């Protein structure tokens, strides 16, 4: 059964008439009837039955129509992507990412495109994750890279990697002597630091939900010494001894800081979170976008497993 014959089956189901389907397909009614008999012989069962004046699919026919539509849609999308690459419609890729992650992930992305796809222009919008999600919902962006949770119900999320949020402690802090060794590295019991000041990100940031869960698990309300929407600021202030903070583990290896705090896994708590691409409809993502998403996933996983 080929693509043309699948389209015949779908036309019969849509028109509920072999005669009307033949007219829409610009073929004769006998030719369509003969094709139907051939497809039923191949399938080994009846695909349509008469119901009054209508020709309706059997259960097997309905399944074939449903799967056939998926095949035709996939074929159309494939051809659109191929033609888009050929005629240059996908030469500009526009997407969003937060300023923090752009600093750590985009250099490798641009390096790859300069070396391998120099004809593709990357148009990047840098805003907070919540702002980027709003732009995608309002069709101002085709897709964006954001933490998967909390998710917006109006968007689809495809996870491309994960990161661990870790406890950051000034290097001169006495709590460093209380860290425990584990197979994954040093870890810290939050009860050791429950009376210490914390530098936290505000509720408008996606990580705030994870911060809340961490303190709920630890069983205490933090004493906040400073609130910032910028992880780089939190990193610097923690290194300077202003307070403790929760930071992405990838900052442990950042070459951007001469002085950095000590990083610890949070004892007894899984503080990992997923990083994803968010979009309105998968059909809006062409081959070039999918290629970028795959590349970004490779970079995210590599940066978070050093």
CORHU-V768122 format. One record per helix or strand of 3 or more residues. SS is the DSSP state (a for helix, b for strand). FROM is the first residue (numbers start at 0). TO is the last residue. Records with the same first field share a line. If there is no record, write none. Layout:
BEGIN
SS: FROM-TO  FROM-TO
END
This chain:
BEGIN
a: 2-14  17-24  28-42  58-86  98-115  128-136  173-177  189-192  207-217  230-238  248-252  281-283  286-302
b: 47-50  53-56  91-96  120-125  142-146  155-168  179-181  184-187  196-199  222-226  243-247  261-265  271-278
END
